[in-house]
Amino acid sequence: MSYIDKPCSNCCQFLVTTGRDGIIQYYRLDHVLTVVGFGVNICGSMVLIGLRFLAKGDMFSDVGDLHGLSKACVSTSFERFINAVNNKLDNIRNKRHKDCFLQKKCKIPNVLGATDGTLIPILAPKEHEETFVCRKGFHALNVQAVVDQKMRFTDIVTKWPGSQHDASIFDSCGLKQYLENGQISGHLGDSGYPLRKYLITPKLNPVTEAEMRYSRAHFNGRIIVERTFGVLKSRFRCLHKTGGCLQFTPGKCANVISACMRLHNMCIDRNIPL
């Protein structure tokens, strides 16, 4: 996805995407703002600034040079854009029993989604710096997410430091209470999670034919969350380690990650290609 000022009678700004068939599609920014529901406080330039940073992971000074704006103006515009996405784009919702479509893929009954965590690199914070060092040796946030069969995020937790274990994050999140109360169906998790009646983990060292069939079915279902994280980080390079790291406070980094996940869901819903 990119953006241009497409020449026309009223000089509108456009988002541009190229589909898998090579056909170029234009989306007027004012139409995008209306669909998302940002409101009058967010203008097209703020959307372009926000999308540029999320997609490329550029420094604010580089984004400012591109748009002819100061670094301070870019920072203010970006923060307003992120807040607007998180406040207005309400597309991350837990699904219910009747929506257990993932079970068709993995053949495990009553499976609604796959749960896992991913590490998002951030700048070393000034306070409690050591708690943000992850197992891979860099400062990060450990982000937990649940995805469905369409690679949409249905539940996210973005606030925990990189040293926090996946199982501890799960035990502290609101999703666990929903699952324990039977309000939503079960989920697939990797071996880092404890086995629960609502959280299905893989069989370690399968021996029998039945155990191997179960392991294959579990893998086929859980791999969807790994693929979703890959697509998310490819679409928004600011979240990938090759794009550097998010140079904000941990709280603001969590907001940026949440906004990227909401925008990812919007892209999935509208079939916007990677």
Long-range contacts (C-beta under 8 A, 24 or more apart in sequence): 1-51, 1-55, 1-235, 1-272, 3-29, 3-48, 3-51, 3-52, 13-44, 13-45, 13-48, 15-51, 17-272, 17-273, 18-273, 19-273, 20-273, 36-85, 36-88, 36-89, 36-266, 37-88, 37-89, 38-84, 38-85, 38-88, 39-84, 39-88, 41-80, 41-84, 42-80, 42-81, 42-84, 45-77, 46-77, 46-78, 46-80, 46-81, 46-84, 47-81, 49-74, 49-77, 49-78, 49-81, 50-77, 50-78, 50-81, 50-82, 50-85, 50-259, 53-78, 53-238, 54-236, 54-238, 54-256, 54-259, 54-260, 54-263, 55-235, 55-236, 55-237, 55-238, 56-237, 56-238, 56-243, 57-237, 57-238, 57-240, 57-243, 57-244, 79-252, 81-259, 82-252, 82-255, 82-256, 82-259, 83-255, 85-259, 85-262, 85-263, 86-255, 86-258, 86-259, 86-262, 89-259, 89-262, 89-263, 89-265, 89-266, 91-262, 91-265, 91-266, 91-269, 92-153, 92-154, 92-155, 92-156, 92-261, 92-262, 92-265, 93-154, 94-146, 94-154, 94-155, 94-175, 94-178, 94-184, 95-148, 95-154, 95-184, 96-183, 96-184, 96-185, 97-184, 97-185, 99-148, 100-185, 101-148, 101-149, 102-148, 102-149, 102-188, 102-221, 102-224, 103-221, 104-149, 105-149, 105-220, 105-221, 105-224, 106-188, 106-217, 106-218, 106-220, 106-221, 106-222, 107-217, 107-220, 108-188, 108-200, 108-214, 108-217, 108-218, 108-221, 110-185, 110-186, 111-185, 111-186, 111-187, 111-188, 111-200, 111-221, 112-148, 112-184, 112-185, 112-186, 112-187, 113-146, 113-147, 113-148, 113-154, 113-155, 113-187, 113-188, 113-225, 114-146, 114-147, 114-187, 114-188, 114-189, 114-221, 114-222, 114-223, 114-224, 114-225, 115-144, 115-145, 115-146, 115-170, 115-175, 115-187, 115-188, 115-189, 115-193, 115-199, 115-225, 116-144, 116-145, 116-166, 116-189, 116-190, 116-222, 116-225, 116-226, 116-229, 117-142, 117-143, 117-144, 117-145, 117-166, 117-169, 117-192, 118-142, 118-143, 118-145, 118-229, 118-233, 119-143, 119-162, 120-239, 120-246, 120-253, 120-257, 121-241, 121-244, 121-245, 121-246, 122-245, 122-246, 122-247, 122-248, 122-250, 122-253, 123-245, 123-246, 123-247, 123-248, 125-249, 125-250, 128-161, 130-163, 131-161, 131-162, 131-163, 131-164, 132-161, 132-162, 132-163, 132-250, 133-162, 133-163, 134-162, 134-163, 135-162, 135-163, 138-162, 138-241, 138-245, 139-245, 141-250, 141-253, 141-254, 141-257, 142-166, 142-169, 143-257, 144-169, 144-170, 144-173, 145-225, 145-228, 145-229, 145-261, 146-175, 146-187, 146-225, 147-224, 147-225, 147-228, 148-224, 149-224, 150-268, 151-224, 151-227, 151-228, 151-231, 151-268, 152-264, 152-265, 152-268, 152-269, 153-228, 153-261, 153-262, 153-264, 153-265, 156-257, 156-258, 156-261, 158-254, 158-255, 158-257, 158-258, 158-261, 159-250, 159-251, 159-254, 161-250, 165-192, 166-190, 166-192, 166-193, 167-192, 167-193, 167-194, 170-199, 188-218, 188-221, 188-222, 188-225, 189-222, 190-222, 231-264, 231-274, 232-260, 232-261, 232-264, 234-274, 235-260, 235-264, 235-267, 235-274, 236-260, 236-263, 236-264
